[in-house]
Amino acid sequence: MEDNQTVLHPPPSNNKGENSRKQSKVFAFDHCFWSMDESNMPKYAGQEVVFQCLGEGILENAFQGYNACIFAYGQTGLDP
């Protein structure tokens, strides 16, 4: 995770030349949150951080009568 981007690096290869053709893939989003390892502070973002960043504004708009939707992809709801 790098700011609003998720970077996927190819796994190491045992074959010479094969890894040189594989490049890292970069995906950009409005927000990216690192939740894999809680000990990786300050990068780690728990549910409270995600709610403060996204949920508060959407919830406020819902209370004002606007339609609201949050799409979450990946691991969700596992904080203790």
C-alpha positions as a Markdown table, in Angstrom:
| # | Residue | x | y | z |
|---|---|---|---|---|
| 1 | Met | 0.0 | 0.0 | 0.0 |
| 2 | Glu | 1.4 | 3.4 | -1.0 |
| 3 | Asp | -1.0 | 6.3 | -0.4 |
| 4 | Asn | -4.0 | 5.6 | -2.6 |
| 5 | Gln | -2.3 | 2.9 | -4.6 |
| 6 | Thr | -2.0 | -0.8 | -4.1 |
| 7 | Val | 1.1 | -2.3 | -5.7 |
| 8 | Leu | 1.4 | -6.0 | -6.5 |
| 9 | His | 4.9 | -7.3 | -7.1 |
| 10 | Pro | 5.4 | -10.6 | -9.0 |
| 11 | Pro | 6.7 | -13.5 | -7.0 |
| 12 | Pro | 10.4 | -14.4 | -7.4 |
| 13 | Ser | 11.0 | -16.9 | -10.2 |
| 14 | Asn | 13.5 | -19.8 | -10.4 |
| 15 | Asn | 13.7 | -19.5 | -14.2 |
| 16 | Lys | 16.2 | -17.0 | -15.6 |
| 17 | Gly | 14.6 | -14.3 | -17.7 |
| 18 | Glu | 11.1 | -15.2 | -16.7 |
| 19 | Asn | 10.9 | -12.6 | -13.9 |
| 20 | Ser | 12.3 | -9.9 | -16.2 |
| 21 | Arg | 9.1 | -9.9 | -18.2 |
| 22 | Lys | 6.9 | -9.6 | -15.2 |
| 23 | Gln | 6.4 | -6.1 | -13.8 |
| 24 | Ser | 4.7 | -4.8 | -10.7 |
| 25 | Lys | 1.1 | -3.9 | -11.2 |
| 26 | Val | -0.2 | -0.6 | -9.7 |
| 27 | Phe | -3.9 | -0.1 | -8.9 |
| 28 | Ala | -5.2 | 3.4 | -7.9 |
| 29 | Phe | -8.3 | 3.9 | -5.7 |
| 30 | Asp | -9.9 | 6.9 | -3.9 |
| 31 | His | -8.7 | 5.3 | -0.7 |
| 32 | Cys | -6.5 | 2.4 | 0.2 |
| 33 | Phe | -6.3 | 1.0 | 3.8 |
| 34 | Trp | -3.6 | -1.4 | 5.1 |
| 35 | Ser | -5.3 | -3.8 | 7.6 |
| 36 | Met | -3.1 | -6.9 | 7.2 |
| 37 | Asp | -0.8 | -6.5 | 10.2 |
| 38 | Glu | -1.8 | -4.4 | 13.2 |
| 39 | Ser | 1.9 | -4.2 | 14.4 |
| 40 | Asn | 2.7 | -2.2 | 11.2 |
| 41 | Met | 2.0 | 1.2 | 12.6 |
| 42 | Pro | 1.4 | 3.9 | 11.4 |
| 43 | Lys | 0.4 | 2.2 | 8.2 |
| 44 | Tyr | -2.3 | 0.0 | 9.8 |
| 45 | Ala | -5.9 | 1.3 | 9.5 |
| 46 | Gly | -8.5 | -0.3 | 11.7 |
| 47 | Gln | -12.3 | 0.0 | 11.4 |
| 48 | Glu | -12.3 | 3.3 | 13.2 |
| 49 | Val | -9.9 | 4.9 | 10.8 |
| 50 | Val | -11.9 | 3.7 | 7.8 |
| 51 | Phe | -15.2 | 4.9 | 9.4 |
| 52 | Gln | -13.7 | 8.4 | 10.1 |
| 53 | Cys | -12.4 | 8.6 | 6.5 |
| 54 | Leu | -15.5 | 7.3 | 4.7 |
| 55 | Gly | -18.4 | 6.4 | 6.9 |
| 56 | Glu | -19.0 | 9.7 | 8.7 |
| 57 | Gly | -19.7 | 11.7 | 5.6 |
| 58 | Ile | -21.8 | 9.0 | 4.0 |
| 59 | Leu | -23.8 | 8.5 | 7.2 |
| 60 | Glu | -24.4 | 12.3 | 7.5 |
| 61 | Asn | -25.6 | 12.4 | 3.9 |
| 62 | Ala | -27.9 | 9.4 | 4.6 |
| 63 | Phe | -29.4 | 11.3 | 7.6 |
| 64 | Gln | -30.1 | 14.2 | 5.2 |
| 65 | Gly | -32.1 | 11.9 | 2.9 |
| 66 | Tyr | -29.5 | 11.1 | 0.2 |
| 67 | Asn | -28.9 | 7.6 | -1.0 |
| 68 | Ala | -25.6 | 6.2 | 0.2 |
| 69 | Cys | -23.5 | 3.1 | -0.6 |
| 70 | Ile | -20.1 | 1.9 | 0.5 |
| 71 | Phe | -18.4 | -0.8 | -1.5 |
| 72 | Ala | -15.7 | -2.7 | 0.4 |
| 73 | Tyr | -13.5 | -5.2 | -1.3 |
| 74 | Gly | -11.3 | -7.5 | 0.7 |
| 75 | Gln | -11.0 | -8.3 | 4.3 |
| 76 | Thr | -13.6 | -6.4 | 6.4 |
| 77 | Gly | -14.9 | -6.6 | 10.0 |
| 78 | Leu | -12.1 | -8.5 | 11.7 |
| 79 | Asp | -11.0 | -5.9 | 14.3 |
| 80 | Pro | -11.3 | -7.1 | 17.8 |
